[in-house]
């Protein structure tokens, strides 16, 4: 069992539902999945996720209510940090360059990246890129 705090693909599907809907029951999550898996499989997966501290379970009602223990951003941070360490020798820049060379970024995304890089440069005491410069 993966106990690193890094969710599996199936667990990420469940987390995505919980991030979107907020706290809910296994039955509601199972209905949202609609992928043909048995209800008991969804139940067992969510129970394991609670054991792994990915979910919190409220047992005060007849139907237990689950919610994500971490926000979507926190979970993405765990996944990205692990990927940087395992596949990019700890280099966030190498990950970013690979991502941008693999998938095309929209103009809006490029502008967001430019602003992020400017902010990082300012924190490091270097001049920003400015919108007229190219990445």
Protein Blocks (a to p, Z undefined) as FASTA:
>chain_A
ZZeopacfklmmmmmmmmmnopadfklmmmmnonopafklmmmmmmmmmmnopaccdfkb
mbdcdddfbdfklmmmmmmmmmmmmmnnopaklmmmmmmmmpccdfklmmmmmmmmmmmm
mmnopacebjmbcZZ
